[in-house]
Amino acid sequence: MSEDIMHRLSTEGVDPLALAGVNDGNLVELAKRLGVRVSLRGDTLTLQGPLSAVERAAQVAQVLVDLARMGDTLDVSDVDRVLSEESQGAATTGAGGTDGEYKIILPGLRRVIGPKTAGQREYLHAIAQHDIVIGIGPAGTGKTYLAVAAAVDALARKRVRRIILARPAVEAGESLGFLPGDVQEKVDPYLRPLYDALEDMMPRDRVQKAIDSRTIEIAPLAYMRGRTLSDASVILDEAQNATGMQMKMFLTRLGVNSRAVITGDKTQIDLANREDSGLLQVERILPGIEGIGFCYLSDTDVVRHRLVRDIIRAYAEDAQG
């Protein structure tokens, strides 16, 4: 024991439960994975053990503290992901980079959103640097969530006057004509994930007020035809299910002082003919155009339950034979 060292990290401003997890599960996992003793008392996280283990644990723990300080409630899968990034040399700068330039302060809520992975950091950087960003990756990587957060931030800072969120309204071969209800009731199930993302970032009454005033518009992709989308943050979600013609229509709607983010997952194309996907088409023909950025997220960027990442990998391996 004489060779053990002790290292203390400040957790001032951090919700202890958000950091430690249920029944201190996150701390237990950190201790088990890295061979150190971990304790959280007051505003101090203490690490004790062999020098090399404590040095590594300190880097991982600091990233977890930074994430918790931004308002995230962590679980064991977050510990696992940060450990994985740290082993690849990607976690040493913390969640938001060395200067926190990608942290988004949400208006009306005491929360901050920032990238949890290196891939998410690159994605937010691309959104900041390009007029059109195409984010491609599997489920659970935060493609839509971070794009909506960046749009809410731009609206709050008055960089744009409105947010427009669109999705293809026909998926898995279903036709809206066969669904019950009026037009709004037909398309609402397809658009619900966009409402959910917004309501996680703004008080619900403010979301509804913004929709009523058309400051925020959530609509099926088909409703974009013939319009010019100026002074707006525009997001096309589930773009793998937009046809080539729909994608061209969407891209040519962009007006003055507008930026667009297109998100999609190439493994979840529901069109009858996979090659009709507008996402595959733009991936083929748009690279190299100045002002358009492509960002690829992978299973290492999954921020949902740990099993989501494992499921994605299993399906990928099965598809490869």
C-alpha positions, 0 to 999 in steps of 0.5 A, spaced: 500 500 500 505 504 500 506 505 493 499 507 492 497 515 491 491 519 492 488 524 487 483 529 488 478 532 483 473 538 485 466 537 483 464 543 485 457 545 482 456 538 480 449 534 482 452 528 486 447 523 483 448 525 476 455 524 477 455 517 481 449 514 478 444 510 482 447 506 488 454 509 486 454 505 480 458 509 476 463 510 481 463 502 482 464 501 475 470 506 474 473 503 480 472 496 478 475 497 470 481 501 473 483 498 479 483 504 483 478 506 490 473 511 488 470 516 493 465 522 493 465 526 499 462 533 498 465 537 493 471 532 492 472 526 488 478 522 491 482 517 487 487 512 490 491 506 488 497 505 484 500 511 480 499 509 473 492 507 475 490 513 478 493 517 472 488 514 467 482 514 472 483 522 473 483 523 466 476 519 465 474 522 472 475 529 469 471 527 463 465 525 467 465 531 472 465 535 466 459 532 463 455 532 469 457 539 470 453 540 464 447 537 466 448 530 464 445 525 468 450 519 467 450 512 467 454 506 467 454 506 459 457 513 459 463 510 464 464 505 458 464 510 453 469 515 456 473 509 457 473 507 450 475 514 448 480 514 453 484 508 450 483 511 443 486 517 446 480 521 444 478 523 451 483 527 454 480 534 452 474 533 456 467 533 453 467 540 450 474 540 447 479 544 451 476 551 451 468 549 451 467 552 444 461 547 443 457 547 449 450 550 448 446 553 453 439 552 453 434 558 453 429 558 459 432 551 462 438 550 467 442 546 462 448 545 458 448 541 452 455 539 449 458 533 445 459 527 449 464 523 444 470 525 439 465 524 433 460 529 436 465 534 437 467 534 430 459 534 428 458 540 432 464 543 429 462 542 422 455 545 423 459 551 426 463 551 420 459 550 414 452 552 411 450 545 409 452 539 414 450 532 412 451 527 418 451 520 417 451 515 422 447 509 426 441 510 431 443 513 438 449 518 436 445 524 437 445 526 430 438 530 430 438 532 438 445 536 437 442 539 430 436 541 434 440 544 440 445 548 435 438 551 431 435 553 438 442 556 440 442 560 433 435 562 434 436 564 441 442 568 439 438 571 434 443 569 428 436 566 425 429 568 425 426 561 425 427 554 425 424 549 420 424 541 422 422 537 416 422 529 415 419 524 410 412 523 412 412 516 408 416 510 411 416 503 411 412 503 405 406 506 408 402 511 405 399 517 409 392 516 405 391 509 409 392 512 416 386 515 420 385 522 421 386 529 418 393 531 415 396 533 421 394 527 425 396 523 419 403 526 419 404 527 427 407 520 429 412 521 424 414 528 426 413 526 434 421 525 435 422 532 433 417 535 438 420 531 443 427 533 442 425 541 442 421 540 448 427 537 451 431 543 450 425 549 451 419 549 456 413 546 453 409 552 453 415 556 449 415 551 444 408 551 443 408 559 442 414 558 437 410 553 433 403 558 433 407 564 431 411 560 426 418 561 429 418 554 429 415 550 424 415 542 424 413 539 417 413 533 412 418 534 407 413 534 401 411 541 404 417 544 403 416 544 395 416 551 392 418 555 398 424 559 399 427 558 406 431 564 408 434 566 415 433 560 418 436 554 421 433 548 417 434 540 419 432 534 414 431 528 419 431 521 417 434 523 410 435 516 408 428 516 406 428 522 402 428 520 395 433 523 390 428 528 387 426 530 394 433 531 396 434 536 391 428 539 392 430 540 399 437 543 398 435 548 393 430 551 398 435 554 402 435 562 402 439 568 404 442 567 411 440 560 412 444 553 414 441 546 413 443 540 417 441 533 414 441 527 418 440 520 416 442 512 417 444 508 411 442 502 415 435 504 415 433 505 408 425 504 408 424 506 401 422 500 396 429 501 392 435 502 396 438 506 391 433 511 390 435 514 397 437 521 396 442 520 402 446 516 398 445 520 392 448 526 396 454 522 399 456 521 391 455 527 388 456 533 393 463 532 396 468 537 395 463 543 394 465 548 398 461 550 404 458 543 404 461 538 410 460 531 411 460 528 418 460 520 419 458 518 426 459 511 428 457 506 433 463 509 438 458 515 438 452 512 441 450 515 447 444 511 448 444 504 452 450 501 452 446 495 449 444 499 443 452 500 441 452 492 441 446 491 437 449 496 432 455 492 431 452 485 431 447 487 425 453 490 422 457 484 423 451 480 420 450 484 414 458 483 412 456 475 412 
